[in-house]
Each structure stands twice: as C-alpha cells, then as structure tokens.
Amino acid sequence: MLDIRRDASVSDDPEASDYLNRLGAQLTTSVSAGHTFEFFLVRDATMNAFALPGGFIGVHSGLIIAAQTESELASVLAHEIGHVTQRHIARMLSAQRQTSLMTLAAIVLGALAARSNPMAIGGIATMAGGAQQQQMLSFSRDAEREADRLGLDTLRQAGFDPNGMVAFFGRLQQSSRFYEGSAPAYMRSHPMTVERIADMQARVREGRYRQRADSLEFRLLRAKLRAQSAGGVDALRDTRRMFERQISERTSGDELAAWYGLASTALAQRDFAAAERALAQARKRVPDGHPYLERLAADVKLQAGDPAGALAVAQAGAGRFSGARALVYLQADALLALKEYQKALVFLKDQLALYRSDPVLWRLSSRAHNGLGQTAEAHRAVAEEYALGGAWLGALEQLKLAQRAGGLDFYAASQVDARMRELQALHTARQQERAAR
C-alpha cells in the first residue's frame, strides 16, 4: 500500500476519503472480526476499482461519476470487500505454489500492475503455461461469483438496494458486449458474463425490495468529481454548459447537485463571481447547511484573493461541522496566505496532536515553519510527510537537511537522530523483504 500511496493519482481529498471510508464502514459492519479496511480515491476517469491484500480498496473517480445511485457505488465496494474477506488474491497465489518461481513472480508482478492497468491481467495468463492459464481463469470466474454472492448479502445487511448491483453491473456488461475493444476498465479486470448477471437477478428476486435514498454526500461528491475531471479549457466549458443545461431544463433530477457542480466548475475556471452565485443557489436548497458547501465557499474566497474572508468562513464552518478536515486545511491555508505563520503553527500543532498520521497537516506545518525562517523544523515536517507515504529514503534526506540547517537544540537534535535510526531500519527491512521475493 505504501507504493500505492506514493502514486500521484492517489488523491488526498479529505471529503472523498472520509465519504468512501464512511460508506465502507456501513458495508463492513457485518464482516467478521479480523478484517480491517481502508478505502481511497484514485483520480482516474476510467470506471474501475480494485482490492489489495490487507483490506485496501481503491476506487477510481470515473466509477463514482458513472454510478447513478449510491446503491450502485456501494455494490462495487461490496463486491471488492468480498474479494478481501475471501482472500482471493492470496488464494490465487497460493494455488500457484506448485508452479515455477518464474510463473509465481509473473503472477505477483501482474497483480501489482493491474491496480493501474487492468489489461495487465491478460499478461499474467500469457506468462503461465496452458494448464496454469486455465486454472487461473477458472479460479477468477469462481472468485467473481463468490464476490457477487457475498456482495449482495453485504448490500442487504447494510440497508442498500441490491438492485444497484444488478443495474450497474448490467450496464457494464452491455458496454463490454457492444464495445469490446474499449470495454470499461472494471470489466477487463472483473470479467462479466450473462450467467453472472442472471445469477444476480435471481438472488435479488429472492429478497425483499428495498428503496434507499442517496446521501447528500454522494450527490455532492459526484458533482464535484465531475467538475474536477474536466481537464483543459474546452472540457471545463463543456462541463459548465452541461450543469447549466441541467438547471435550465430541469433534467438532472437533482438541482442541488447541479448548482454545486456548476459552482465547482466555475471555480476551476476562476470565474469567482459565477461560482459565488451558483453556490448561493445551492445553499438555498440546504437550509441546515453542509460542510461541503462551506468548504467550497471558503475555497472560492481564498482563490479570489480574500484570505481573511476565507478564514472567517472556514472557522464558522468548522465550528458547525466538527471533524470536517477540509475546513481544517482551509483554515491553515488562509492563515498562511495572511502570513500569520505563528498562528498557523499553533493551530496545526493542535491538529497534529489529534491527527498525527495526517500528511497534509505536516505539509502545511512545513510551510508555516518556512514562513518563520525555521528551516530545520520545516525539513523535519516534510520528513514526517514523506515517512507517512513510505518514502523513507526521502524522509531520511530531509532529516539530513535539517541537521545541516542548524538551529536545533540538544533535545530536537536527539529526536532527529532517533528518527533517522527508525527510518533507516524501516528502509532496510523493506529492502530485505524485496530481496527475499
């Protein structure tokens, strides 16, 4: 997972991370003890999701955008949870223990490559012999059916509509059927068949119909990701027109999400006045407010060159919606923009006392230390950010720079020495583990 975290496409968006992990927590309440999960967003327009050993589940932004209901999104997560609880990747590797070491190495490398390139799955089979190919393909089909069955049970127990799995996977199957050469990425790594869809439909008919309304977070996050996925001037213009058309023609069925998406797109275009107008319309539709709206309001002010206004909005929002990390980050960003470095540092130290494993807080702390001319402490903060991502050599280099910068008292210098020994031990252990493979 440390290798995944260092990938630039893995998002540190706190709203997406918090939402996916809350949704995952709802789905895993019925999972037996001994399993832990972490869900994370990958900024990628393709429709894909993947599970890794250890309970790590990645979800592409394109898949969230493509899901028409929250139950559809939950169905994919439930399916991936099934892969984790049944240890499908580990079992696949174990099933190959009688093959040559070269074949086993090919399977491991292929499984790792498949997290970002589902077509690599095909490479696993081609590097094995014919008998092993058939064994792996058969295992994959059995694993997919097992994950389907467990996923449907998980959806029901968590109160989601199991029809979401049938609807979403059915659309994917149709896409694969008619556009085989450009099938969705999820279909290439999770082959869908007519028989699997029919089996899902039969299992859903056995249960009681359950309708579930989409959460406000799902609706807003989906709109935000759609706006953020529009890279380039032309794509942003087209996305803005889409939201404007949904509002004027009332075709979206969700005016709040359309206004929020329009505000997010206008902000990406740096049309701050339009962003504030659209945001005002969105706020009218949520009388009790929402942290996503407050975060966007503060972000608009900050990017428009009004850090004092951004700070006021972020502080008020954080007071109403405790635990909203995006508002915490914006308070620090606003203080830094105001050059209130000491206040920012005090604020960030308080936050780090609660959330020491948050790399964004360390990154912001480094900026505050730099603003105060505390170069050594700035390097120490960057080192902690790198260490949390598993970049131990980079962290060690930052601590060496901290030593060279000078200005550390005896206690701080001793802390740096001890931390360097810890990081060196972690790096050595990882090198030994890789050499033993």
C-alpha positions in Angstrom: 0.0 0.0 0.0 2.9 2.3 0.6 3.8 2.1 -3.1 0.3 3.0 -4.0 0.2 6.0 -1.7 3.2 7.4 -3.5 1.4 7.3 -6.8 0.5 10.9 -7.9 -3.0 9.7 -8.9 -4.0 8.7 -5.4 -6.0 11.6 -4.0 -5.7 13.2 -0.6 -9.0 14.9 -1.0 -10.4 14.7 2.6 -14.0 14.8 1.5 -13.6 11.9 -0.9 -11.6 9.9 1.6 -14.0 10.5 4.5 -17.0 9.7 2.4 -15.6 6.4 0.9 -14.5 5.2 4.4 -17.9 6.1 5.9 -19.6 4.2 3.1 -17.2 1.3 3.6 -17.8 1.3 7.3 -21.6 0.9 6.7 -20.9 -2.0 4.4 -18.4 -3.8 6.7 -20.5 -3.8 9.9 -21.5 -7.4 9.2 -17.9 -8.5 8.3 -16.4 -10.9 10.7 -13.7 -9.7 13.1 -10.1 -9.8 12.0 -10.7 -7.7 8.8 -9.7 -4.0 8.6 -10.4 -1.9 5.6 -9.1 1.4 4.1 -10.8 2.9 1.1 -9.1 5.6 -1.1 -9.8 7.6 -4.2 -7.8 7.4 -7.4 -8.0 10.3 -9.7 -8.7 8.4 -12.9 -11.5 8.9 -15.4 -11.8 5.1 -16.1 -14.5 3.1 -14.4 -12.5 0.9 -12.1 -12.0 -0.3 -8.5 -9.5 -2.8 -7.1 -8.8 -4.6 -3.9 -5.3 -5.2 -2.4 -4.2 -7.7 0.3 -4.6 -6.1 3.7 -8.1 -4.6 3.1 -7.0 -1.7 0.9 -9.7 -0.8 -1.7 -9.1 1.8 -4.4 -12.0 3.5 -6.2 -11.5 5.5 -9.4 -13.2 8.9 -9.6 -14.6 7.8 -13.0 -16.5 5.0 -11.3 -18.1 7.3 -8.8 -19.2 9.6 -11.6 -20.7 6.7 -13.6 -22.7 5.4 -10.6 -26.3 6.6 -11.0 -27.2 5.8 -7.4 -25.4 5.4 -4.1 -26.5 1.7 -4.1 -24.7 1.2 -7.4 -21.5 2.6 -5.9 -22.0 0.6 -2.8 -22.4 -2.6 -4.9 -18.9 -2.2 -6.3 -17.4 -1.7 -2.9 -19.3 -4.6 -1.5 -18.0 -6.8 -4.3 -14.4 -5.7 -3.6 -15.0 -6.3 0.1 -15.9 -9.9 -0.8 -12.6 -10.3 -2.6 -10.8 -9.1 0.6 -12.7 -11.2 3.1 -12.3 -14.4 1.0 -8.6 -13.6 0.4 -8.9 -14.2 -3.3 -5.6 -12.6 -4.3 -3.7 -14.6 -1.6 -5.6 -17.8 -2.6 -4.7 -17.3 -6.2 -1.1 -17.0 -5.4 -1.2 -20.0 -3.0 -2.8 -22.1 -5.8 0.3 -21.5 -7.9 2.8 -22.8 -5.3 3.4 -25.9 -7.4 4.4 -23.8 -10.4 7.8 -22.5 -11.2 9.2 -19.5 -9.3 9.2 -17.6 -12.5 5.5 -18.2 -13.1 4.8 -17.1 -9.5 6.8 -14.0 -9.9 4.8 -13.2 -13.1 1.6 -13.5 -11.2 2.7 -11.2 -8.4 4.0 -8.6 -10.8 0.9 -8.8 -12.8 -1.4 -8.4 -9.8 0.5 -5.2 -8.8 0.5 -3.8 -12.3 -3.2 -4.4 -12.6 -4.0 -1.8 -10.0 -3.4 0.9 -12.6 -3.5 -1.2 -15.9 -6.3 -3.8 -15.8 -5.1 -5.1 -19.2 -2.1 -6.5 -17.2 -4.4 -9.3 -16.1 -4.1 -10.7 -19.5 -0.3 -10.7 -19.2 -0.5 -12.9 -16.1 -2.2 -15.7 -18.1 0.1 -15.4 -21.1 3.2 -15.8 -19.0 1.9 -19.1 -17.5 1.7 -22.3 -19.3 -1.6 -23.5 -20.8 -2.6 -25.6 -17.9 -1.9 -22.8 -15.4 -3.7 -20.4 -17.6 -6.9 -22.5 -17.5 -6.5 -23.0 -13.7 -6.2 -19.2 -13.2 -9.1 -18.3 -15.4 -11.3 -20.9 -13.7 -10.2 -19.6 -10.3 -11.0 -16.0 -11.4 -14.5 -16.9 -12.5 -15.2 -18.7 -9.2 -13.8 -15.8 -7.3 -16.0 -13.3 -9.1 -19.1 -15.4 -8.5 -18.2 -15.7 -4.8 -17.7 -11.9 -4.5 -21.0 -11.3 -6.3 -22.9 -13.5 -3.7 -21.1 -12.0 -0.7 -21.5 -8.5 -2.1 -25.3 -8.9 -2.5 -25.5 -10.2 1.1 -23.4 -7.3 2.3 -25.6 -4.8 0.5 -28.8 -6.2 2.0 -27.4 -6.3 5.5 -26.2 -2.6 5.2 -29.6 -1.5 4.1 -28.7 -0.7 0.4 -30.8 -1.7 -2.6 -29.3 -4.9 -4.1 -30.8 -3.9 -7.4 -28.0 -1.4 -7.6 -25.6 -4.3 -8.2 -27.7 -5.7 -11.0 -28.2 -2.3 -12.6 -24.6 -1.2 -12.5 -23.0 -4.5 -13.5 -25.7 -4.9 -16.2 -24.7 -1.6 -17.8 -21.1 -2.6 -17.6 -21.9 -6.0 -19.3 -23.7 -4.2 -22.1 -20.8 -1.8 -22.6 -18.5 -4.8 -22.8 -20.8 -6.6 -25.3 -21.2 -3.7 -27.8 -17.8 -2.0 -27.3 -15.5 -4.9 -26.7 -12.3 -3.1 -27.8 -12.9 -0.2 -25.4 -14.7 -2.1 -22.6 -14.7 -0.3 -19.2 -11.6 -1.0 -17.2 -13.6 -2.7 -14.4 -14.9 -5.2 -16.9 -11.4 -6.1 -18.1 -10.2 -6.8 -14.5 -13.6 -8.3 -13.4 -14.9 -10.2 -16.5 -18.7 -10.1 -16.6 -20.9 -12.8 -18.2 -24.6 -13.1 -18.9 -24.7 -16.0 -16.5 -23.3 -13.8 -13.7 -25.9 -11.1 -14.3 -28.7 -13.8 -14.4 -27.5 -15.2 -11.2 -27.5 -11.8 -9.5 -31.1 -11.2 -10.8 -32.2 -14.5 -9.4 -30.7 -13.8 -6.0 -32.2 -10.3 -5.9 -35.7 -11.7 -6.7 -35.4 -13.9 -3.7 -35.1 -11.0 -1.3 -37.4 -8.1 -0.4 -37.3 -4.9 -2.4 -35.7 -2.1 -0.6 -35.5 1.5 -1.8 -32.8 3.8 -0.4 -32.3 7.5 -1.0 -28.9 8.7 -2.0 -27.0 10.6 0.7 -26.3 14.3 0.3 -22.6 13.5 0.4 -22.8 11.1 -2.6 -24.8 13.6 -4.7 -22.3 16.5 -4.0 -19.1 14.5 -4.3 -20.2 13.0 -7.6 -20.9 16.6 -8.9 -17.5 17.8 -7.6 -15.6 15.0 -9.2 -17.4 15.6 -12.5 -16.2 19.2 -12.4 -12.7 18.2 -11.4 -12.4 15.6 -14.1 -12.9 18.2 -16.8 -9.2 19.0 -17.6 -8.5 21.8 -20.0 -10.4 24.9 -21.1 -12.7 23.1 -23.6 -13.6 20.3 -21.2 -14.4 22.8 -18.4 -16.6 24.9 -20.8 -18.5 21.7 -21.9 -19.0 20.6 -18.3 -20.2 24.1 -17.3 -22.7 24.0 -20.1 -23.9 20.6 -19.0 -24.6 21.8 -15.5 -26.3 25.0 -16.8 -28.4 22.9 -19.2 -29.4 20.5 -16.3 -30.6 23.5 -14.3 -32.4 25.4 -17.1 -34.1 22.3 -18.5 -34.6 20.6 -15.1 -33.2 17.3 -16.5 -30.9 16.2 -13.7 -33.5 15.4 -11.1 -31.1 17.0 -8.6 -30.9 20.8 -8.7 -28.8 21.0 -5.6 -26.0 18.8 -7.1 -26.3 20.7 -10.4 -25.8 24.1 -8.7 -22.9 22.7 -6.7 -21.3 21.2 -9.7 -21.7 24.5 -11.6 -20.1 26.4 -8.7 -17.2 23.9 -8.6 -16.7 24.2 -12.4 -16.8 28.0 -12.3 -14.2 28.0 -9.6 -12.0 25.8 -11.7 -12.4 28.4 -14.5 -11.5 31.1 -11.9 -14.9 32.7 -12.6 -15.3 33.6 -8.9 -18.5 35.7 -9.3 -20.3 32.9 -11.1 -19.0 30.4 -8.5 -20.5 32.5 -5.7 -23.8 32.9 -7.5 -24.2 29.2 -8.1 -23.1 28.4 -4.5 -25.8 30.8 -3.2 -28.4 28.8 -5.1 -27.0 25.6 -3.8 -27.2 26.9 -0.2 -30.8 27.8 -0.6 -31.6 24.1 -1.2 -29.8 23.0 2.1 -31.3 25.2 4.9 -29.3 23.4 7.5 -26.0 23.9 5.6 -23.4 21.3 4.8 -19.6 21.1 5.3 -19.1 20.6 1.5 -20.8 23.9 0.8 -18.8 25.7 3.5 -15.6 24.3 2.2 -16.4 25.5 -1.3 -17.4 28.9 -0.1 -14.1 29.3 1.8 -12.1 28.0 -1.2 -13.8 30.5 -3.6 -12.8 33.4 -1.3 -9.2 32.1 -0.8 -8.6 31.6 -4.6 -10.2 35.0 -5.3 -7.6 36.7 -3.1 -9.7 37.2 0.1 -7.9 35.0 2.7 -9.5 36.9 5.6 -12.9 36.1 4.2 -11.9 32.5 3.6 -10.6 32.2 7.2 -13.9 33.6 8.6 -16.0 31.1 6.5 -13.8 28.1 7.3 -13.7 28.9 11.1 -17.5 29.3 11.2 -18.0 26.1 9.2 -15.6 24.1 11.4 -17.5 25.4 14.4 -20.7 24.0 13.0 -19.3 20.8 11.4 -16.7 19.4 13.7 -14.5 16.8 12.1 -14.6 18.3 8.6 -10.9 18.0 7.7 -11.3 20.1 4.5 -12.3 23.1 6.7 -9.3 22.4 8.9 -6.9 22.6 6.0 -8.6 25.7 4.6 -8.1 27.5 8.0 -4.4 26.7 7.9 -4.2 27.7 4.2 -5.9 31.0 4.9 -3.6 31.8 7.9 -0.6 31.1 5.7 -1.9 33.3 3.0 -2.4 36.1 5.6 1.3 35.5 6.6 0.1 34.7 10.1 2.7 32.0 10.4 2.9 31.7 14.2 -0.9 31.4 14.5 -0.9 28.8 11.7 1.8 26.8 13.5 -0.1 26.8 16.8 -3.3 25.8 15.1 -1.5 23.0 13.2 0.2 21.7 16.3 -3.2 21.3 18.0 -4.4 19.4 15.0 -1.4 17.2 14.8 -1.9 16.3 18.5 -5.2 14.7 17.3 -4.3 13.5 13.8 -0.5 12.8 13.8 -0.8 10.5 10.8 -2.2 13.2 8.5 0.4 14.0 5.9 -1.4 17.2 4.8 -1.1 18.7 8.3 2.7 18.0 8.1 2.9 19.6 4.7 1.1 22.7 6.0 3.3 22.8 9.1 6.4 22.9 6.8 5.1 26.0 5.1 4.4 27.6 8.5 8.0 26.8 9.7 9.4 28.2 6.5 7.4 31.4 6.9 9.0 31.8 10.3 12.5 31.1 9.0 12.7 27.8 10.9 14.4 25.9 8.1 15.4 22.8 10.2 11.9 22.4 11.5 10.5 22.8 8.1 12.6 19.9 6.8 11.5 17.8 9.8 7.9 18.3 8.9 8.5 17.3 5.3 10.3 14.2 6.6 7.2 13.2 8.5 5.0 13.8 5.4 7.3 11.6 3.3 7.5 8.9 6.0 3.7 8.6 6.2 3.8 7.8 2.4 6.5 5.2 2.8 9.2 7.3 1.1 11.7 6.6 3.8 14.8 7.5 1.8 13.3 10.9 1.0 12.4 11.3 4.7 16.0 10.5 5.7 17.3 13.1 3.2 15.0 15.7 4.7 16.3 14.9 8.2 19.9 15.2 7.0 19.0 18.6 5.6 17.5 19.5 9.0 20.8 18.7 10.6 22.8 20.7 8.1 20.5 23.7 8.5 21.4 24.1 12.2 19.4 25.8 14.9 18.3 22.6 16.6 18.7 22.4 20.4 20.0 19.3 22.1 16.6 17.8 22.6 15.5 18.4 19.0 18.8 17.1 17.6 18.4 13.9 19.7 14.9 13.4 18.3 16.3 13.8 14.7 19.0 11.2 15.4 16.5 8.7 16.8 14.0 9.2 14.0 16.8 8.7 11.4 17.6 5.3 13.0 13.9 4.3 12.9 13.6 5.3 9.2 16.8 3.5 8.3 15.6 0.4 9.9 12.3 0.5 8.0 14.1 1.1 4.7 16.5 -1.8 5.4 13.6 -4.2 6.3 11.8 -3.3 3.1 14.9 -3.9 1.0 15.4 -7.3 2.7 11.8 -8.2 2.1 12.0 -7.4 -1.6 15.3 -9.3 -2.0 13.7 -12.4 -0.5 10.8 -12.4 -3.0 
